[in-house]
Amino acid sequence: MSPMTSDTEQTSPRTAWAMTFGAAAGDYDRYRVGAPEEVVDRFLPAGMSAVLDLGAGTGAMTRRLVDRVERVYAVDPDQRMTELLARNCPGVDVRQGTGEAIPLPDASVDAVVVASAWHWMDPEAVIPEIARVLRPGGALRIVWNRRDHSVPWVAELDAHRLEVTEGDDWVTGQIRHYLEEPWLPAGAPLTDVEITALPWTAAMTEEELVGALTTYQHYITAPPERQREMVRQLTEYVRGDERIVARPDESGQGRPALIDLPMVCNVWSAALA
């Protein structure tokens, strides 16, 4: 049994793969871009007293919830992630667990939010667990914040990332199915599916952009010398693409020049039937 799982939990293949990210928890927390405030304002109604961030990672979404909800729970299977999350969000009830076995009592939260983690979960097993912990009238919100591939240079940048890291693009299919279609497993105790997408722009330095491109499994599991070569190739690509233009930072904080990266945040919502 992995030390990052509880003694009573059996790790599914999806969970085992997801837990490779814990080896780079610090970089994941530093470089991954969280959902913008306006997205959270739209999908999280006022008046909720308790919300669960499921598959919380290092807490990018959790940090958006703490100022909006009286009680926030955060659950992730990887101890390396939850330890960093607990330091980042000291007022949050952080627990180690999976979507298939949520460590919360029945009817304990008004909403469950899954941010950029749904592809690691088995919907057939997770949805009944989510329904169990939801209170009457509760809701599931699946959020996916990603680079906007409708913009050609962004799509080509990610294609180059996959080429450099020798990765694959299976997650794109997951996004389309889970966030762009009104799916529900047979007999699921959910209803009223709604789908929205909000384009927005993230401002980041060249280092942050390249860093974000390295927060994926095929880079994280590569040996150090191969990682250094990947960073070199990705940096050369970013610097060599004339469409990627850095502008001076106008915040007055002395940051390096910033690149405006087109993003889109998909939100798939359903209510407890």
PAMI-931868 format. One record per residue: chain; x, y, z of N, C-alpha, C in turn. Coordinates in steps of 0.1 Angstrom, whole numbers, always signed. Layout:
<nodes>
 mol   nc1   nc2   nc3  cac1  cac2  cac3   cc1   cc2   cc3
   A     X     Y     Z     X     Y     Z     X     Y     Z
...
</nodes>
This chain:
<nodes>
 mol   nc1   nc2   nc3  cac1  cac2  cac3   cc1   cc2   cc3
   A    +8   -12    +0    +0    +0    +0    +9   +12    +0
   A    +6   +22    -9   +13   +34    -9   +12   +42    +3
   A   +22   +49    +8   +22   +57   +20   +13   +69   +18
   A    +9   +72    +5    +0   +84    +3   -15   +80    +3
   A   -18   +68    +6   -32   +64    +8   -34   +58   +22
   A   -47   +58   +26   -49   +53   +39   -49   +38   +39
   A   -47   +32   +50   -46   +17   +51   -58   +10   +47
   A   -70   +17   +48   -82   +11   +45   -87   +13   +30
   A   -80   +21   +23   -83   +24    +9   -75   +16    -1
   A   -82   +11   -11   -75    +4   -22   -74   +14   -33
   A   -62   +16   -39   -60   +27   -49   -64   +21   -62
   A   -73   +28   -69   -77   +24   -83   -66   +28   -92
   A   -65   +22  -105   -55   +26  -114   -55   +41  -117
   A   -67   +47  -118   -68   +61  -121   -62   +69  -110
   A   -65   +65   -97   -60   +72   -86   -44   +71   -85
   A   -40   +59   -88   -25   +56   -87   -18   +65   -97
   A   -23   +67  -109   -17   +75  -119   -18   +90  -115
   A   -29   +94  -109   -31  +108  -105   -21  +111   -94
   A   -17  +101   -86    -8  +104   -75    +6  +106   -79
   A    +9  +105   -91   +23  +108   -96   +25  +123   -94
   A   +15  +131   -94   +16  +146   -94   +21  +150   -80
   A   +19  +142   -70   +24  +146   -57   +39  +148   -56
   A   +46  +141   -65   +61  +143   -65   +65  +157   -69
   A   +56  +164   -76   +59  +178   -80   +49  +187   -74
   A   +44  +185   -61   +34  +193   -55   +37  +208   -55
   A   +49  +211   -52   +53  +225   -51   +52  +232   -64
   A   +57  +226   -75   +56  +232   -88   +42  +232   -93
   A   +34  +222   -90   +20  +221   -93   +13  +233   -87
   A   +15  +236   -75    +9  +247   -68   +13  +260   -73
   A   +26  +261   -77   +31  +274   -82   +27  +277   -96
   A   +26  +267  -105   +24  +271  -119   +10  +268  -124
   A    +3  +259  -118   -11  +257  -123   -20  +269  -121
   A   -28  +272  -131   -36  +284  -130   -50  +280  -125
   A   -54  +286  -114   -67  +283  -108   -79  +290  -116
   A   -91  +286  -113  -103  +292  -120  -104  +307  -115
   A  -108  +316  -124  -109  +330  -120  -120  +332  -110
   A  -120  +343  -103  -130  +346   -93  -144  +347   -99
   A  -145  +353  -111  -158  +354  -117  -165  +341  -121
   A  -157  +331  -123  -163  +317  -126  -169  +312  -113
   A  -161  +313  -102  -166  +308   -89  -179  +316   -85
   A  -179  +329   -87  -191  +337   -84  -203  +332   -92
   A  -201  +327  -104  -213  +322  -112  -218  +308  -108
   A  -209  +299  -104  -214  +286  -101  -216  +283   -86
   A  -212  +292   -77  -214  +289   -63  -224  +299   -57
   A  -237  +295   -56  -247  +304   -51  -244  +308   -37
   A  -249  +320   -34  -248  +325   -20  -256  +317   -10
   A  -252  +317    +2  -259  +310   +13  -255  +296   +16
   A  -245  +291    +9  -241  +277   +12  -232  +277   +24
   A  -235  +268   +33  -228  +268   +46  -216  +258   +46
   A  -216  +248   +37  -206  +238   +36  -204  +233   +22
   A  -191  +233   +18  -188  +229    +4  -176  +220    +4
   A  -176  +209    -4  -165  +200    -5  -157  +203   -18
   A  -144  +205   -17  -135  +205   -29  -129  +191   -30
   A  -134  +183   -40  -131  +169   -41  -120  +168   -52
   A  -109  +161   -48   -97  +160   -57   -90  +174   -57
   A   -89  +179   -45   -85  +193   -43   -70  +196   -47
   A   -62  +186   -48   -48  +189   -51   -41  +198   -40
   A   -35  +208   -45   -28  +217   -35   -37  +229   -31
   A   -50  +229   -37   -59  +239   -32   -62  +251   -40
   A   -59  +250   -53   -62  +262   -62   -77  +266   -61
   A   -86  +256   -62  -100  +259   -60  -104  +262   -46
   A   -98  +254   -37  -101  +256   -22   -99  +271   -18
   A   -88  +277   -23   -86  +291   -19   -97  +300   -24
   A  -103  +296   -35  -115  +305   -40  -127  +303   -31
   A  -128  +292   -24  -140  +288   -17  -140  +294    -2
   A  -128  +296    +3  -127  +299   +18  -134  +312   +21
   A  -134  +322   +12  -140  +335   +15  -155  +335   +12
   A  -160  +325    +6  -174  +324    +2  -183  +315   +10
   A  -176  +306   +17  -184  +295   +24  -179  +294   +38
   A  -188  +292   +47  -185  +291   +62  -176  +279   +65
   A  -179  +268   +59  -171  +256   +62  -167  +249   +49
   A  -154  +248   +47  -149  +242   +34  -141  +229   +38
   A  -145  +218   +31  -138  +205   +32  -129  +204   +19
   A  -118  +198   +21  -109  +195    +9  -104  +181   +10
   A  -106  +173    +0  -103  +159    +0   -94  +156   -12
   A   -83  +148   -10   -74  +144   -20   -67  +131   -16
   A   -64  +122   -25   -58  +109   -21   -43  +110   -18
   A   -37  +121   -22   -22  +122   -20   -18  +130    -8
   A   -11  +124    +1    -7  +131   +13    +2  +143   +10
   A   +11  +142    +0   +20  +153    -4   +12  +165    -8
   A    +0  +163   -15    -8  +174   -19   -16  +179    -7
   A   -21  +170    +2   -30  +175   +13   -21  +183   +23
   A    -8  +179   +25    +0  +186   +34    +3  +200   +30
   A    +5  +202   +17    +7  +215   +11    -6  +223   +12
   A   -17  +217    +9   -30  +223    +9   -33  +228   +23
   A   -31  +220   +33   -33  +224   +47   -25  +236   +51
   A   -13  +237   +46    -4  +249   +49   -10  +261   +42
   A   -15  +259   +30   -20  +270   +22   -33  +276   +28
   A   -41  +266   +33   -55  +270   +37   -57  +265   +51
   A   -52  +272   +61   -52  +267   +75   -66  +265   +81
   A   -76  +272   +75   -89  +272   +81   -98  +261   +75
   A   -92  +253   +65  -100  +243   +58   -99  +229   +65
   A  -109  +222   +65  -109  +208   +70  -104  +199   +59
   A   -91  +196   +59   -84  +188   +49   -84  +173   +53
   A   -88  +165   +44   -89  +150   +46   -83  +143   +34
   A   -77  +131   +37   -72  +123   +27   -82  +113   +23
   A   -85  +112   +10   -95  +102    +6   -97  +103    -9
   A  -106   +96   -15  -109   +95   -29  -124   +98   -32
   A  -127  +101   -44  -141  +103   -48  -149   +90   -47
   A  -143   +79   -47  -150   +66   -46  -153   +63   -31
   A  -146   +69   -22  -149   +67    -8  -146   +81    -1
   A  -156   +89    -1  -154  +103    +5  -155  +102   +20
   A  -145  +107   +27  -144  +106   +41  -153  +117   +48
   A  -166  +117   +45  -175  +127   +51  -188  +119   +54
   A  -195  +124   +64  -208  +118   +67  -219  +121   +57
   A  -230  +113   +57  -241  +116   +49  -246  +130   +50
   A  -251  +136   +39  -258  +149   +39  -250  +159   +47
   A  -237  +161   +44  -229  +170   +51  -225  +183   +44
   A  -228  +184   +31  -224  +196   +23  -235  +200   +14
   A  -234  +213   +10  -244  +219    +1  -240  +217   -13
   A  -227  +216   -16  -222  +214   -29  -209  +206   -29
   A  -206  +199   -40  -193  +193   -42  -188  +199   -55
   A  -175  +204   -54  -168  +210   -65  -157  +201   -69
   A  -156  +197   -81  -144  +189   -86  -137  +198   -97
   A  -125  +203   -94  -118  +212  -103  -106  +205  -109
   A  -107  +203  -123   -96  +197  -130   -92  +184  -125
   A  -101  +176  -120   -98  +163  -114  -108  +152  -118
   A  -118  +155  -125  -129  +145  -128  -123  +133  -136
   A  -114  +136  -145  -109  +125  -153  -101  +114  -146
   A   -98  +117  -133   -91  +107  -124  -102   +98  -117
   A  -114  +101  -119  -125   +95  -111  -134   +86  -120
   A  -139   +76  -114  -149   +67  -120  -163   +72  -118
   A  -170   +77  -128  -183   +83  -125  -193   +74  -119
   A  -192   +61  -124  -202   +51  -119  -201   +49  -103
   A  -189   +50   -98  -186   +49   -84  -187   +62   -76
   A  -183   +73   -83  -182   +86   -76  -195   +93   -74
   A  -203   +92   -84  -216   +99   -84  -225   +95   -72
   A  -226   +82   -69  -234   +78   -57  -228   +83   -44
   A  -214   +84   -44  -208   +89   -32  -210  +104   -30
   A  -210  +111   -41  -213  +125   -41  -227  +128   -36
   A  -236  +120   -42  -250  +121   -38  -252  +118   -23
   A  -244  +109   -18  -245  +105    -4  -242  +117    +5
   A  -231  +124    +2  -227  +135   +11  -234  +148    +8
   A  -242  +149    -3  -249  +161    -5  -262  +162    +3
   A  -265  +174    +8  -278  +177   +14  -289  +178    +4
   A  -301  +177    +8  -313  +180    -1  -311  +193    -8
   A  -313  +193   -21  -311  +206   -28  -297  +209   -32
   A  -288  +199   -29  -273  +201   -31  -270  +200   -46
   A  -257  +203   -49  -253  +204   -63  -239  +199   -65
   A  -237  +193   -77  -223  +189   -81  -219  +199   -92
   A  -206  +204   -90  -200  +214  -100  -187  +208  -104
   A  -186  +204  -117  -174  +199  -123  -168  +211  -131
   A  -156  +215  -127  -149  +227  -133  -136  +222  -140
   A  -134  +227  -152  -122  +224  -159  -116  +237  -164
   A  -105  +242  -159   -99  +254  -163   -87  +250  -172
   A   -87  +255  -184   -77  +250  -194   -73  +260  -204
   A   -62  +258  -210   -58  +267  -221   -68  +266  -233
   A   -70  +277  -239   -81  +278  -249   -76  +273  -263
   A   -79  +261  -266   -74  +255  -279   -81  +260  -291
   A   -91  +269  -290   -97  +275  -301   -88  +286  -307
   A   -78  +290  -299   -68  +299  -304   -56  +291  -310
   A   -53  +293  -323   -43  +284  -329   -30  +283  -322
   A   -24  +294  -318   -11  +293  -312   -11  +286  -299
   A   -22  +287  -292   -23  +279  -279   -25  +264  -282
   A   -33  +261  -291   -34  +247  -295   -21  +241  -300
   A   -13  +249  -308    +0  +244  -312   +10  +243  -301
   A    +9  +252  -292   +18  +251  -280   +16  +239  -272
   A    +3  +235  -270    +0  +222  -263    +4  +210  -271
   A    +2  +211  -284    +7  +200  -293   +22  +198  -292
   A   +29  +209  -291   +44  +208  -290   +47  +203  -276
   A   +40  +207  -266   +42  +201  -253   +41  +186  -253
   A   +31  +181  -259   +29  +166  -260   +40  +159  -268
   A   +44  +166  -278   +55  +161  -286   +68  +160  -278
   A   +71  +171  -271   +84  +172  -263   +84  +162  -252
   A   +72  +161  -245   +72  +152  -233   +68  +138  -236
   A   +65  +135  -249   +61  +122  -254   +48  +117  -246
   A   +39  +127  -245   +27  +125  -238   +16  +121  -247
   A    +4  +121  -242    -8  +118  -250   -19  +128  -247
   A   -30  +127  -255   -40  +137  -253   -54  +131  -249
   A   -53  +120  -241   -65  +113  -238   -75  +122  -230
   A   -69  +132  -222   -78  +140  -214   -87  +149  -222
   A   -83  +153  -234   -92  +161  -243  -105  +154  -245
   A  -105  +141  -248  -117  +133  -249  -125  +133  -237
   A  -119  +133  -225  -126  +133  -213  -133  +147  -211
   A  -126  +157  -215  -132  +171  -213  -145  +172  -222
   A  -144  +167  -234  -155  +168  -243  -167  +161  -238
   A  -164  +148  -233  -175  +140  -228  -181  +145  -215
   A  -173  +149  -205  -178  +152  -192  -182  +167  -191
   A  -177  +176  -199  -180  +190  -197  -187  +196  -209
   A  -188  +190  -220  -195  +196  -231  -207  +188  -236
   A  -211  +177  -228  -223  +170  -231  -231  +168  -219
   A  -244  +168  -220  -253  +166  -208  -254  +151  -204
   A  -243  +144  -201  -243  +130  -198  -248  +128  -184
   A  -253  +116  -181  -256  +112  -168  -256   +96  -168
   A  -249   +90  -159  -250   +75  -159  -264   +70  -156
   A  -268   +59  -161  -281   +54  -159  -284   +53  -144
   A  -295   +58  -140  -299   +57  -126  -292   +67  -117
   A  -284   +76  -122  -277   +86  -114  -287   +95  -106
   A  -285   +97   -94  -294  +106   -86  -292  +121   -88
   A  -290  +125  -100  -287  +139  -103  -297  +143  -115
   A  -299  +156  -116  -308  +161  -126  -304  +175  -129
   A  -311  +181  -139  -310  +195  -143  -295  +199  -146
   A  -290  +191  -156  -276  +194  -161  -276  +207  -168
   A  -266  +215  -165  -263  +228  -171  -248  +229  -175
   A  -245  +234  -187  -231  +235  -191  -228  +249  -196
   A  -217  +255  -190  -213  +268  -194  -198  +268  -197
   A  -194  +278  -204  -179  +280  -207  -176  +295  -206
   A  -166  +299  -199  -162  +313  -198  -148  +315  -202
   A  -146  +321  -214  -133  +325  -218  -127  +336  -209
   A  -114  +335  -207  -107  +345  -199   -93  +345  -202
   A   -85  +354  -196   -71  +355  -200   -62  +355  -187
   A   -52  +347  -187   -43  +346  -175   -30  +353  -179
   A   -25  +362  -171   -12  +369  -173    -1  +361  -166
   A    +9  +357  -173   +20  +350  -166   +33  +353  -173
   A   +44  +351  -166   +57  +353  -171   +61  +341  -180
   A   +72  +342  -187   +77  +331  -195   +80  +319  -186
   A   +86  +322  -175   +89  +311  -166   +77  +304  -161
   A   +67  +311  -158   +54  +305  -153   +47  +297  -164
   A   +48  +302  -177   +41  +295  -188   +49  +282  -190
   A   +62  +282  -191   +70  +270  -193   +68  +261  -181
   A   +67  +266  -169   +65  +258  -157   +52  +251  -158
   A   +41  +258  -162   +28  +252  -163   +28  +240  -173
   A   +36  +241  -183   +37  +230  -193   +44  +218  -188
   A   +51  +219  -177   +58  +208  -171   +50  +201  -159
   A   +38  +206  -157   +31  +200  -145   +22  +189  -150
   A   +27  +180  -158   +20  +169  -163   +28  +156  -161
   A   +20  +145  -161   +26  +132  -157   +38  +128  -164
   A   +38  +130  -177   +50  +125  -185   +63  +133  -182
   A   +61  +145  -178   +73  +153  -174   +77  +149  -160
   A   +67  +148  -151   +70  +146  -137   +77  +132  -135
   A   +74  +122  -143   +79  +109  -141   +92  +107  -149
   A   +96  +117  -157  +109  +116  -164  +121  +117  -156
   A  +132  +112  -159  +145  +114  -151  +149  +128  -153
   A  +157  +133  -143  +161  +147  -142  +168  +152  -155
   A  +177  +144  -161  +183  +149  -173  +173  +151  -185
   A  +163  +142  -185  +153  +144  -196  +144  +155  -193
   A  +141  +158  -180  +133  +170  -176  +140  +183  -181
   A  +153  +183  -178  +161  +195  -182  +160  +198  -197
   A  +161  +187  -205  +160  +188  -220  +146  +192  -224
   A  +136  +187  -217  +122  +192  -220  +120  +207  -218
   A  +125  +211  -206  +124  +226  -203  +131  +234  -214
   A  +143  +229  -218  +150  +237  -228  +142  +238  -241
   A  +137  +227  -245  +129  +227  -258  +116  +235  -257
   A  +110  +234  -245   +97  +242  -244  +101  +257  -243
   A  +111  +261  -236  +115  +275  -235  +119  +280  -249
   A  +126  +273  -257  +130  +277  -270  +118  +279  -279
   A  +108  +270  -277   +96  +271  -285   +88  +284  -282
   A   +87  +287  -269   +79  +299  -264   +86  +311  -269
   A  +100  +312  -268  +107  +323  -273  +107  +325  -288
   A  +106  +314  -295  +107  +314  -309   +93  +317  -316
   A   +82  +315  -309   +69  +317  -316   +66  +332  -315
   A   +66  +339  -327   +63  +353  -328   +49  +357  -323
   A   +40  +347  -322   +27  +351  -317   +26  +352  -302
   A   +36  +346  -295   +37  +347  -281   +44  +360  -277
   A   +37  +370  -274   +43  +383  -271   +42  +387  -257
   A   +53  +390  -251   +53  +395  -237   +52  +410  -236
   A   +44  +415  -226   +42  +429  -225   +47  +433  -211
   A   +51  +446  -209   +56  +450  -196   +45  +448  -185
   A   +50  +444  -174   +41  +443  -162   +38  +457  -157
   A   +25  +461  -156   +21  +474  -151   +16  +474  -137
   A   +19  +464  -129   +14  +463  -116   +23  +471  -106
   A   +35  +475  -110   +44  +482  -102   +51  +473   -92
   A   +50  +460   -93   +56  +451   -84   +70  +445   -89
   A   +74  +451  -101   +87  +447  -106   +88  +433  -112
   A   +76  +428  -116   +76  +414  -122   +82  +415  -136
   A   +87  +404  -141   +91  +403  -155   +79  +405  -164
   A   +82  +407  -177   +72  +409  -187   +62  +397  -187
   A   +49  +400  -190   +38  +391  -189   +33  +386  -203
   A   +29  +374  -204   +23  +368  -216    +8  +366  -213
   A    -1  +371  -221   -15  +370  -220   -19  +357  -226
   A   -22  +347  -217   -26  +333  -222   -41  +332  -223
   A   -47  +329  -234   -61  +327  -235   -65  +314  -228
   A   -75  +315  -220   -80  +303  -212   -95  +302  -214
   A  -100  +290  -210  -114  +288  -210  -118  +280  -198
   A  -128  +283  -190  -132  +276  -179  -146  +270  -181
   A  -146  +256  -182  -158  +249  -184  -164  +246  -171
   A  -177  +247  -169  -184  +243  -157  -196  +234  -161
   A  -196  +222  -156  -207  +212  -158  -214  +211  -144
   A  -227  +214  -144  -235  +215  -131  -247  +205  -132
   A  -249  +199  -120  -261  +191  -118  -266  +192  -104
   A  -279  +190  -102  -285  +191   -89  -289  +177   -84
   A  -289  +176   -71  -294  +163   -65  -308  +161   -68
   A  -312  +150   -73  -326  +147   -77  -335  +146   -65
</nodes>
